[in-house]
Amino acid sequence: MKLIKNAAGRIVPTEVNGQSQIPFQGINKYKPSGNKAKPPIRSCVDYPKDGNKLVKDLKTALKKAGLKDGMTISTHHHLRNGDAVTNVLFDTIKEMGIKNIRWFPSASFPVHSHLIKYLEDGTIHHIEGSMNGPLGKFTSEGKMKGVGVLRSHGGRYQAIQDGDVHIDIAVILAPTADPFGNATGDRGKSACGLIGFALGDSEYADRVIIVTDNLVPFPCVPWQIQGNNVDFVVEVESLGDPKKIVSGTTEVTKSPDRLLIAEYVADFIEEAGIMKDGFSLQAGAGGTNLAFLLFLKEKMKAKGVKARFMRGGSTKYLVELLEEGLTDYILDGQTFDLEGVRSMSENANHVNTSPFTSYNFHGKGNFASMVDVAVLGATEVDVNFNANVVTHSDGYLLHGIGGWQNCLYSKCTILAIPSFRDRIPVIVDEVTTLCGPGELIDVIITERGISINPKRKDLLKAVKGSSLPIKDIEQIKKEVDEICGGAPAKPKVNKEKVVAIIKWVDGTVLDSVFEIA
Amino acid sequence: MKKILKSFAGKRGESVRSDCYFEIELKDSGDIKINLKSKVESMYGESIKELILEMINFFEIKNAKILCEDNGALPFVLAARFELAVKRLAHPLTPSLREGGFKSSPFIKNIKFNKEYLLPFNEKNLHSTQKDKLRRSRLYLPGNEPKFFVNAGLHSPDGIILDLEDSVAPSEKDAAQLLVRNALRSVDFYSAERMVRINQLPKGVDDLKFIVPHNVNVILVPKCESAEQIHQLEKEVEKLRKQHKVENPIYFMPIIESALGVIKAFEIASASKYNCALAIGLEDYTADIGTQRTNEGRESIFARQMLVNAAKAASIQAIDTVFSDVADMEALRESVIEAKSLGFEGKGCIHPRQIKVVHEAFAPTEQEIEKAKKIVLAFEEAEKKGLGVVSLGSKMIDPPVVKRAVKTIDLAILNNLIDKNWRKG
């Protein structure tokens, strides 16, 4: 494997799984050109006239779709840790004696550790998607046959559009669908909210299979996935465990330290002058990311400020802002709890949007860069504001990138993180794995203080004289090292063996994850 | 038969965070073997092993098998747990381990059980305190739960209390003593006053040697019922201060928690020049008088007023009990406003989120601030003119009123209610 140094100074391979790679060249330096990839031409006359695309079972659908060794199968993470079908899908593939599949999920969850045995026996060659928990450990220990590829949600869509990843068969789990293949996720016993991450797959894959446990007569309206793109529909007993698919309620953190961070986030947004009439923000579903909304809400009420829109996976906290008239719109990309599901069905101003309105490098413009402030997390941040979300300081892969990289393009990107967890420093001298260049990261908010990226002179000026605990990031790192008993040792890795690569949103290789020695 | 002697210390299991577990098994041969299982092995494995080896040398342990299960314990915790395991070798926990005349056996005889392994004193922890320091909030930290220590000061309480008393299980008192000692030396509690609640006297005397030499600012004396107890405490503390050449003052805060204590409140409050405050503990008090604690607190009105009166008569602060419903911030706020109206100057906190609410509720009102400003300005004006008497309008102002007004202004500045350059405005 040939390794070179990219523009971020990270060592990356020039070829991965037989495909040549472009090293990261700097933010906005590389723009793929030419035409987008295209799916094969299909004709309606080759499909049942009565619109009934139901087949007996998944195996039949896979057979009819022409499943072969070495194909790329895509799945989606909308059912989260409640997904019972993806494991069955690979049980079936194994049973059919197929080998060397490239699995292309939009994310994986701990439930998918079932698939480790298929990575071991060669049914799955490698994963291009997130490698969480046990799958991450497996990959980090160098046990996967191929090299893992981690992409953001937007990067995944970019790879599909550029033809970096050609999907042979997309398997889309839909909580409600009709026999024609129109499908949605917001209703049915396995309702999960939006299933927009499957949109790209439904348009670009050679074959598309819808699997549902709530088959309704045509038409399934409104639909999120259009039946005109669907080849086969399979009905199953159950898609999974509803309790694990969507939490009834999302809860804010109870940790006093996390609440302190959340309070600082809200204080910062106010003091920096971001919180003003017509502003917008991006919110996630992490404990701290939810908590800051509660503090911000009080501030907005006290000052009579109304936002124009909130972008996010919706939760009951965003819904409260909408229902109390503190924002005109929620532009929802995925729904995290039942309140979000309810609100979207009742309130015309809670809008179902494709996640690719934000997560799309090839969009003609992008919501992500229009958002005034995005509050995100990270596993590590270094003194140059570079951040890591996929590995921990021990070098093991643990998380996916999600929409994180894409959200970095907001006007003010805040990482709200503890300065250390137990004895694991989060503020470090150099990130173990680079996922987000410091150039795009504006503010780090920890329980020990707030650091502003020196290049954001405007923000530094805006909060000058405020009572916010503004500190140099080196100072926070120093405090953390003093508490933890020195800087942490670097993980011992085999610098010759790349087990996974981190893609930037434009498809270039930003960094490598090395085998744990 | 081979002789073995074993001891245990610390916490183990999946749910343990920021703590560790040690087993030391002494043998009559076989050198030192360390089995380290750490969550942070790749980052701090080497430094943990170094620390353990240093302590092995320090205590002069020769042949032993050492197991360390670490869940991200910081160095001060690792050191306290290891030292405890060593000390527990001298007091084996189970009778069966005591058999075989270990104490005279050569492989235990040479171990320096009585030495204290002290990590360097964090320079930030050398600060002293004043008798009349602001003590609006004091945050209780269970003495054997290190995970709560490190960030406690970030929530800006006026004081933190490392508790050796009720929050520590009887079987872990020895563990908490070492941990609290190490925390006093190593953990930066930022500007919070460093308090320790010792065990009820006379048992609490045992706790003193773990805190007095390590810059404790205030000692909380639970279930105090007589002046003699405070005299005894003062004597013991003085002895240790001399012995360890402690220069910073150490103040006492007796806690009244019984009917007898309430009756003797003034006697207790005036028992020592080191008393800085008198606090009340209502859980035990209400049990003692045979009633239930209610939100309205009618059952304790006599005790609380008595306590305020006794404290003020002795010219020290009166501090209210803790508020135990951590979820109800509005009730906490009301409770503090009521306490303030009775004359209390502080409240106990059992959760960091209570601190801000307590500070806000103790903050002076707009009216109080305006009045205080006028008094302070009138006083300064009179001083400038060399007048002996301060008057505001037709009213004469006594020195204690001026003093209170200055305090009100200070509190207002601290709460960001007025600018510190308010005179210019």
Interface residues (C-beta under 8 A of the other chain):
Chain A: P256 D257 L259 L260 S393 D394 G395 R421 D422 R423 I424 P425 E447 R448 S467 E482 I483 C484 G485 G486 P488 A489 P491 K492
Chain B: R17 S18 K39 V40 E41 S42 M43 Y44 G45 E46 S47 N71 G72 A73 L74 P75 N122 K147 V150 N151 L154 H155 D188 H351 P352 R353 N416
